[in-house]
Amino acid sequence: MSFLARSARCIASTQRRHFASSANATLEIPVMRPFKGHKFETPSETVQTTPAELLDFFTQMSYFRRFEIVADTAYKQRLIRGFCHLYDGQEAVLVGMEASIKKTDSMITSYRDHCHQISRGDTGESVMAELFGKETGCSKGKGGSMHMYYKKGNFYGGNGIVGAQVPLGVGAAFAHKFNKDGGLCVAAFGDGAANQGQVYEAANMAALWKLPAIFLIENNEYGMGTSTKRASASTQFYTRGDYIPGLWIDGMDVLAVKQGFAHAAKYVRENGPLFVEVSTYRYHGHSMSDPGISYRSRDEVSDMRSQRDPIERVRALILQHKVATEAELKKIDKDIRAQVDATVEFAKNSKELPYERLFTEIYKGDAPPFIRLPDFRRSVEVKGEGQVQQA
C-alpha cells in the first residue's frame, strides 16, 4: 500500500475518534505572507480548508520529513552511496502543489526528488530500496537518489543535469496541448538553475505556442553553497519570464502554496505558461557532501526552523482549531516513524541486481550493435560452483 493510501486511513481513524461531525467544516485561514504578482492578478490571501485537509497536510509533510531524515542517517551509515539531495524544509511546496493539480498532470524536477516520487503514487519501500541500490527499487537500483521516475504518476524525474529538466517539462506541456487532454506540466528547478540559458529558450517556445507549463522556481536561498544575492543580479525570480506572467508564493506555508497553485493552474490551462517562485528553505546542505554551515550560520537554520517551519505551522493550526489533540498528533508521528522504519528494513532485506542485468534496459528491446558492453561481460565466465574466473 502506498504512503498516501496509508495516510488516508490514518486521517480517517483520527476523524472517527475526534471530529467526525465537523470533518468537512470550512475554515478560513489567512496566508502568512502576501502573494506578489508580475503582470498577474494575485489570488485571495484567505484560504479555505477543512479539518481533514489540515490533518492530511500535516501527515504528508511529516512523512516526507521523516523519510529524508532517515535517508540522511542511512547515508552516514554507508547504506546509501553516491549523490543524495534531501528535501526536508521544502515539504510544503510539494504537498500544497499536489493539492491543487491533478495526477493526470505531469511533473518533472531536479535531483531533489525522493518525496516527489512518493507524492506521485509510488511507495516509500520502492523509493528507499532505490536509494539503497536494490533491485526492488523503482529503477531496480540502477538510478539511485538522483534518477526517480514513475510513469503511472506522470512523473518524469529526477534529473541530474542542472536546469536540463526544464526543456523536457516544456515538451511534456506540448504533449498535453497536442493531445488536447487538458493537462499541464510543472517543471521545477532551483534558484541555482534559474540563470541557465536553456530555461529561457524553453520559456520562449512555451510562450510562442501558449503551452500549459508552470516554470516552478524553488528558491531555497542557496545554489549549492552560494546565496542568491551573490549569484543573481535579480533575485525576483518570478519576474524573470518578462513577457510571461509570474507569481510569488510563500513556500513555507502549505496553505499559501495550495491557494497559489490553484490560481496558477487555472490560468495555465486557459492561457499558457507562468513563472511561479516559491520562497522556501532547505535544512540540510545542498547534498550529503555539504555540511550546510560553511556558508550560513547554525543560527540562521535554527531561526528558520523555529519561525517558519511548515509542519509546525500546520500543527499550530490543528491545535488552535481543535482539529486534533497533541496526543493524537504524537500518535500520527509515531505511526509515521514505524512506516519509515519499515521501508528501511524492506530495503535492507532486498537483493542487489545481478551483475548480468546491470547493462540491460539501456534501450527498449535488444541493445544496438554500437553499444559496447563492459569488458567483464566478455572476459569472464562462470565455472564450477558459481565461481567467477577470467576466461
C-alpha positions as CSV (number, residue, x, y, z in Angstrom):
1,M,0.0,0.0,0.0
2,S,1.3,3.5,-0.9
3,F,2.0,6.1,1.7
4,L,-0.9,8.2,0.5
5,A,-3.3,5.4,1.0
6,R,-2.0,4.7,4.5
7,S,-2.2,8.4,5.2
8,A,-5.8,8.5,4.3
9,R,-6.5,5.6,6.6
10,C,-4.7,7.3,9.5
11,I,-6.7,10.5,9.0
12,A,-10.0,8.6,8.7
13,S,-9.2,7.0,12.0
14,T,-8.5,10.3,13.7
15,Q,-11.7,11.8,12.3
16,R,-13.7,8.9,13.8
17,R,-12.1,9.4,17.2
18,H,-12.2,13.1,17.5
19,F,-14.1,15.3,15.0
20,A,-16.2,13.1,12.7
21,S,-19.1,15.6,12.9
22,S,-17.0,18.5,11.7
23,A,-14.5,16.9,9.3
24,N,-15.9,18.8,6.3
25,A,-16.4,22.1,8.1
26,T,-14.8,25.0,6.2
27,L,-12.1,27.0,7.9
28,E,-11.0,30.5,6.7
29,I,-7.3,30.9,7.3
30,P,-5.1,33.9,6.1
31,V,-1.8,33.2,4.5
32,M,1.3,34.2,6.4
33,R,2.9,36.4,3.8
34,P,1.1,38.2,0.9
35,F,1.4,36.9,-2.7
36,K,3.2,39.0,-5.3
37,G,2.4,39.1,-9.0
38,H,4.2,40.1,-12.2
39,K,1.7,41.1,-14.9
40,F,-0.6,38.7,-13.0
41,E,-3.5,39.2,-10.7
42,T,-2.7,37.5,-7.3
43,P,-5.2,35.2,-5.6
44,S,-7.1,35.8,-2.4
45,E,-5.0,35.9,0.7
46,T,-7.6,33.9,2.7
47,V,-7.6,30.2,2.1
48,Q,-10.5,27.8,2.6
49,T,-9.6,24.5,4.2
50,T,-11.1,21.7,6.2
51,P,-10.0,19.8,9.3
52,A,-9.5,16.7,7.2
53,E,-7.2,18.6,4.8
54,L,-5.2,20.1,7.6
55,L,-4.6,16.7,9.1
56,D,-3.7,15.4,5.6
57,F,-1.2,18.1,5.1
58,F,0.4,17.5,8.5
59,T,0.6,13.8,7.9
60,Q,2.1,14.0,4.4
61,M,4.7,16.7,5.3
62,S,5.6,14.8,8.5
63,Y,6.1,11.6,6.5
64,F,8.3,13.3,3.9
65,R,10.4,15.0,6.7
66,R,10.9,11.7,8.4
67,F,11.8,9.9,5.2
68,E,14.5,12.4,4.4
69,I,15.9,12.4,8.0
70,V,16.2,8.6,7.8
71,A,17.8,8.8,4.4
72,D,20.4,11.1,6.0
73,T,21.1,8.5,8.7
74,A,21.3,5.7,6.2
75,Y,23.8,7.6,4.0
76,K,26.0,8.2,7.0
77,Q,25.9,4.5,7.7
78,R,27.0,3.9,4.1
79,L,23.8,2.1,3.2
80,I,23.2,4.8,0.6
81,R,26.1,5.6,-1.8
82,G,26.7,8.2,-4.4
83,F,24.9,11.5,-4.6
84,C,21.9,12.2,-2.3
85,H,20.0,15.5,-2.1
86,L,17.4,15.9,0.7
87,Y,14.1,17.9,0.6
88,D,13.5,18.5,4.3
89,G,12.3,22.0,4.9
90,Q,10.7,22.3,1.5
91,E,7.8,19.8,2.0
92,A,5.0,22.5,1.9
93,V,5.9,23.2,-1.8
94,L,5.2,19.7,-2.9
95,V,2.2,19.0,-0.7
96,G,0.5,22.3,-1.4
97,M,1.1,22.0,-5.1
98,E,-0.3,18.4,-5.3
99,A,-3.4,19.6,-3.5
100,S,-4.2,21.9,-6.5
101,I,-3.1,20.0,-9.6
102,K,-4.2,16.6,-10.9
103,K,-2.4,13.2,-11.0
104,T,-3.0,13.3,-14.8
105,D,-0.9,16.5,-14.9
106,S,2.8,16.0,-15.5
107,M,5.7,16.8,-13.2
108,I,9.4,17.0,-13.6
109,T,12.1,18.1,-11.2
110,S,15.8,18.1,-10.4
111,Y,17.7,15.5,-8.3
112,R,16.0,16.5,-5.0
113,D,13.2,14.1,-5.9
114,H,12.5,11.4,-3.3
115,C,9.3,12.9,-2.0
116,H,8.1,13.7,-5.5
117,Q,8.2,10.1,-6.5
118,I,6.1,9.1,-3.4
119,S,3.7,12.0,-3.9
120,R,3.0,10.8,-7.4
121,G,1.9,7.4,-6.1
122,D,5.0,5.2,-5.6
123,T,5.6,3.5,-2.3
124,G,8.2,4.5,0.3
125,E,9.6,1.0,0.1
126,S,10.2,1.3,-3.6
127,V,12.0,4.7,-3.2
128,M,14.1,3.6,-0.2
129,A,15.2,0.4,-2.0
130,E,16.3,2.5,-4.9
131,L,18.4,4.7,-2.6
132,F,19.9,1.5,-1.3
133,G,20.7,0.3,-4.8
134,K,18.4,-2.7,-4.6
135,E,16.5,-4.5,-7.4
136,T,13.2,-3.8,-5.6
137,G,13.8,-0.1,-6.1
138,C,11.8,2.0,-8.6
139,S,14.6,1.9,-11.1
140,K,15.9,-1.5,-10.0
141,G,18.7,0.1,-8.1
142,K,20.3,1.5,-11.3
143,G,19.4,5.1,-10.9
144,G,19.7,5.8,-7.2
145,S,18.8,9.0,-5.5
146,M,19.0,11.3,-8.5
147,H,17.0,9.4,-11.0
148,M,13.5,8.7,-9.8
149,Y,10.8,8.0,-12.4
150,Y,7.2,7.0,-12.2
151,K,5.2,6.7,-15.4
152,K,1.9,5.8,-13.7
153,G,2.0,9.2,-11.9
154,N,3.2,11.2,-14.9
155,F,6.5,11.9,-13.1
156,Y,9.5,12.2,-15.4
157,G,12.4,12.6,-12.9
158,G,14.7,13.0,-11.1
159,N,17.2,14.8,-13.5
160,G,20.9,15.2,-12.7
161,I,21.9,18.0,-15.1
162,V,21.3,21.5,-13.6
163,G,18.3,23.0,-15.4
164,A,18.1,20.3,-18.1
165,Q,14.7,19.2,-16.9
166,V,13.0,22.5,-17.9
167,P,13.0,21.9,-21.7
168,L,11.8,18.3,-21.0
169,G,9.0,19.8,-19.0
170,V,8.1,22.1,-21.8
171,G,8.0,19.0,-24.1
172,A,5.6,17.4,-21.7
173,A,3.4,20.5,-21.7
174,F,3.5,20.4,-25.5
175,A,2.2,16.8,-25.4
176,H,-0.7,17.8,-23.2
177,K,-1.7,20.5,-25.7
178,F,-1.1,18.3,-28.7
179,N,-3.3,15.5,-27.1
180,K,-5.9,18.1,-26.0
181,D,-6.2,16.3,-22.6
182,G,-6.5,19.4,-20.5
183,G,-3.3,18.7,-18.6
184,L,-0.3,20.8,-17.7
185,C,3.3,20.2,-16.7
186,V,5.1,21.6,-13.7
187,A,8.8,21.9,-14.5
188,A,10.6,22.5,-11.1
189,F,14.1,23.9,-10.7
190,G,16.1,25.7,-8.1
191,D,17.4,29.2,-7.8
192,G,20.8,27.8,-8.8
193,A,19.4,26.8,-12.2
194,A,17.4,30.0,-12.7
195,N,20.3,31.6,-14.7
196,Q,20.6,28.7,-17.2
197,G,20.1,29.7,-20.8
198,Q,18.0,26.6,-21.6
199,V,15.3,27.8,-19.1
200,Y,14.7,30.9,-21.2
201,E,14.9,29.1,-24.6
202,A,12.2,26.8,-23.3
203,A,10.2,29.7,-21.9
204,N,10.3,31.4,-25.3
205,M,8.9,28.4,-27.0
206,A,6.3,27.9,-24.3
207,A,5.2,31.5,-24.8
208,L,5.1,31.3,-28.6
209,W,2.9,28.2,-28.5
210,K,1.0,29.0,-25.4
211,L,1.9,25.8,-23.7
212,P,0.4,24.7,-20.4
213,A,3.7,24.9,-18.5
214,I,4.4,26.1,-15.0
215,F,8.0,27.1,-14.5
216,L,8.4,26.4,-10.8
217,I,11.5,28.1,-9.2
218,E,12.0,26.5,-5.7
219,N,14.1,29.4,-4.2
220,N,15.7,27.8,-1.1
221,E,18.1,30.8,-1.0
222,Y,21.3,28.9,-1.9
223,G,22.5,27.4,-5.1
224,M,24.9,24.8,-3.7
225,G,26.9,26.9,-1.3
226,T,26.3,30.4,-2.9
227,S,23.5,32.7,-1.8
228,T,21.1,34.0,-4.4
229,K,22.2,37.6,-3.6
230,R,25.8,36.7,-4.6
231,A,24.8,34.6,-7.7
232,S,21.9,36.5,-9.2
233,A,21.7,40.1,-10.4
234,S,17.9,39.9,-9.9
235,T,16.6,37.7,-7.1
236,Q,12.9,38.3,-8.1
237,F,12.7,35.1,-10.0
238,Y,9.0,35.2,-10.6
239,T,9.6,38.3,-12.9
240,R,12.3,36.5,-14.9
241,G,9.9,35.4,-17.6
242,D,9.5,39.1,-18.6
243,Y,6.8,38.6,-21.2
244,I,5.5,35.6,-19.2
245,P,3.5,36.5,-16.1
246,G,4.8,35.5,-12.7
247,L,3.6,34.7,-9.2
248,W,5.5,34.7,-5.9
249,I,4.3,32.4,-3.1
250,D,5.5,31.8,0.5
251,G,6.7,28.2,0.1
252,M,6.9,27.6,3.9
253,D,3.1,28.0,4.1
254,V,1.3,24.9,2.7
255,L,-2.0,26.7,2.5
256,A,-0.5,29.6,0.6
257,V,1.1,27.1,-1.9
258,K,-2.3,25.4,-2.3
259,Q,-4.0,28.7,-2.9
260,G,-1.3,30.0,-5.3
261,F,-1.2,26.8,-7.3
262,A,-4.9,26.5,-7.7
263,H,-4.9,30.1,-9.1
264,A,-1.8,29.3,-11.3
265,A,-3.1,26.0,-12.6
266,K,-6.4,27.6,-13.7
267,Y,-4.5,30.4,-15.5
268,V,-2.1,28.0,-17.3
269,R,-4.8,25.6,-18.5
270,E,-6.6,28.5,-20.1
271,N,-3.8,30.9,-21.2
272,G,-0.4,29.3,-21.4
273,P,2.9,29.5,-19.4
274,L,3.5,31.0,-16.0
275,F,6.6,31.5,-13.8
276,V,5.9,30.6,-10.2
277,E,8.6,31.3,-7.5
278,V,8.1,29.7,-4.1
279,S,10.3,31.1,-1.3
280,T,11.4,28.1,0.7
281,Y,14.5,26.8,2.6
282,R,16.4,23.5,2.8
283,Y,17.5,22.4,6.3
284,H,20.3,20.1,5.0
285,G,23.2,21.2,2.8
286,H,23.0,21.0,-0.9
287,S,23.9,17.3,-0.9
288,M,25.2,14.9,1.7
289,S,28.7,16.0,1.0
290,D,27.8,19.6,2.1
291,P,27.5,20.1,5.8
292,G,25.4,23.2,5.1
293,I,27.0,25.5,7.7
294,S,30.2,26.7,6.0
295,Y,28.3,29.4,4.1
296,R,25.4,30.0,6.5
297,S,25.3,30.0,10.3
298,R,23.7,27.5,12.6
299,D,21.6,30.3,14.0
300,E,20.1,31.0,10.5
301,V,19.0,27.5,10.1
302,S,17.7,27.3,13.7
303,D,15.7,30.6,13.3
304,M,14.1,29.3,10.1
305,R,13.1,26.1,11.9
306,S,11.6,27.9,14.9
307,Q,9.9,30.8,13.0
308,R,8.8,29.4,9.6
309,D,8.7,25.6,9.7
310,P,5.8,24.4,7.5
311,I,4.9,21.4,9.7
312,E,4.9,23.4,12.9
313,R,2.7,26.0,11.2
314,V,0.1,23.3,10.4
315,R,0.5,21.7,13.8
316,A,-0.4,25.0,15.4
317,L,-3.5,25.5,13.2
318,I,-4.7,22.0,14.1
319,L,-4.4,22.6,17.8
320,Q,-5.8,26.2,17.5
321,H,-8.9,25.0,15.7
322,K,-9.2,21.8,17.9
323,V,-8.9,19.6,14.9
324,A,-7.0,17.0,16.9
325,T,-5.2,16.9,20.3
326,E,-1.5,16.9,20.9
327,A,-1.7,13.3,21.8
328,E,-3.3,12.4,18.5
329,L,-0.6,14.3,16.6
330,K,2.0,12.4,18.5
331,K,0.3,9.2,17.6
332,I,0.5,10.2,13.9
333,D,4.2,11.0,14.3
334,K,4.7,7.6,16.0
335,D,2.9,5.8,13.2
336,I,5.0,7.6,10.6
337,R,8.2,6.6,12.3
338,A,7.1,3.0,12.2
339,Q,6.2,3.2,8.5
340,V,9.5,4.8,7.5
341,D,11.4,2.3,9.6
342,A,9.6,-0.5,7.7
343,T,10.8,1.0,4.4
344,V,14.4,0.7,5.7
345,E,14.0,-2.9,6.7
346,F,12.5,-3.7,3.3
347,A,15.4,-2.0,1.6
348,K,18.0,-3.8,3.8
349,N,16.4,-7.2,3.1
350,S,16.2,-6.7,-0.7
351,K,18.8,-8.1,-3.0
352,E,21.1,-6.2,-5.3
353,L,20.6,-6.6,-9.0
354,P,22.7,-9.4,-10.5
355,Y,25.6,-8.0,-12.4
356,E,24.5,-9.5,-15.7
357,R,21.5,-7.2,-15.6
358,L,23.4,-4.0,-15.0
359,F,23.6,-3.1,-18.6
360,T,20.1,-4.2,-19.7
361,E,17.3,-1.7,-20.4
362,I,19.6,0.9,-21.9
363,Y,17.3,0.7,-25.0
364,K,13.9,-0.8,-25.4
365,G,14.5,-4.3,-26.7
366,D,18.0,-5.5,-27.7
367,A,20.8,-3.1,-27.4
368,P,22.0,-1.9,-30.8
369,P,25.5,-3.1,-32.0
370,F,27.2,0.2,-31.3
371,I,26.6,-0.2,-27.5
372,R,29.9,-1.7,-26.3
373,L,29.4,-3.8,-23.2
374,P,32.0,-3.6,-20.4
375,D,35.0,-5.8,-20.7
376,F,33.9,-8.0,-17.8
377,R,30.8,-9.2,-19.8
378,R,33.2,-10.6,-22.5
379,S,36.1,-11.7,-20.3
380,V,34.6,-13.7,-17.5
381,E,32.7,-16.9,-17.4
382,V,31.1,-18.9,-14.6
383,K,32.9,-22.1,-13.8
384,G,32.2,-24.8,-11.2
385,E,30.3,-23.8,-8.1
386,G,29.3,-20.3,-9.2
387,Q,32.9,-19.0,-9.1
388,V,33.8,-16.3,-11.5
389,Q,37.2,-16.6,-13.2
390,Q,38.9,-14.9,-16.1
391,A,38.3,-16.7,-19.4
